[in-house]
């Protein structure tokens, strides 16, 4: 927080949640940097299990980091807060904090942090459908983590690139990418990433209309997420399974998962989960020819989705969505234009030569 203890106390009063005993104990750690490290670690571990608490930890982490005069720790705290705004569906704020973290990490050449920021920026750009920017970020992260030999972050990159390919409807390529990520996750025995890979394989099978295979993977992923208490991703699992059973016309089971998603997304204030839920409810009623209820839910879907878009516009997201990557992208785009121009010039040259040759050939044969 901005002004030492005074700001901490004021900021605490604005949180919806009271401070828990664990957080109070962390705030009593004497070392400024160690206090930030512990608050960050605790908040990061809560990001999926208790996202509201994790958001609180993120805000306090930023406040404590500003006391340290440590660029590395401030960047770390911005990263956590950016993650939590991303999970909440507030992409403007998520982008704001991730870019601040990236700039700080670049200023001290902290490659591990830079790679993490690129992964998180890639996730945000993907949600905003800026796929070229998303891929650019993931590839930058892969370059860094290959250099650092970090299998955990490489696995996350592989998984995210698979999600990007699925968004672009490249389902076979996405499936291969998810399987590669799954093998990487198994090799490091990371249950959270294993469950994410399995879930994404299942959702990809829905897109391929292989519904029995989809059911196998989605139910397996849900069991794993339930085991580790991953609340935000359980909402995602409920929504995927609801989609699946709507397509299978098993409406009783579909409704069960819709209700579970409704309860959990409301409890943890998971906006993305609600958006997907509302769309699923519209599809659920439409599949049963109940168009009146379908229209009610599709209106709710557009209202909530548009509210997020309006927040992004109010934060002037479109004005700075390309920063600070724009210089790199401009160089790449200029290079591509040069290559395309060169190829075009060569083709034009040989096309002209071919036309001249044909004309000479025809004239020669006419004389004969």
Buried (B, 14 or more C-beta within 10 A) or exposed (E): BEEEEEBBEEBBEEBEEEBBEBBEEBBEBEEBBEBBBBBBBBBBEBBBBBBBBBBBBBBBBBBBBBBBEBBBBBBBBBBBBBBBBBBBBBBBBBBBBBBBBBBBBBEEEBBBBBBBBBBBBBBBBBBBEBBEBBBBBBBBBBBBBEEEEBBEBBBBBBBBBBBBBBBBEBBEBBBEBBBBBBEBBBEEEBBBBBBBBBBBBBBBBBEEEBBEBBBBBBBBBBEBBBEBEBBBBBBBBBBBBBBBBBBBEEBEBBBBBBEBBBEBBEEBBBBBBBBBBBBBBBBBBBBBEEEEBBEBBBEBBBEBBEEBEEBBEEBEBEEBBBEEBEEEEEEEEEEEEEEEEEEEEEEEEEEEEEEEEEEEEEEEEEEE
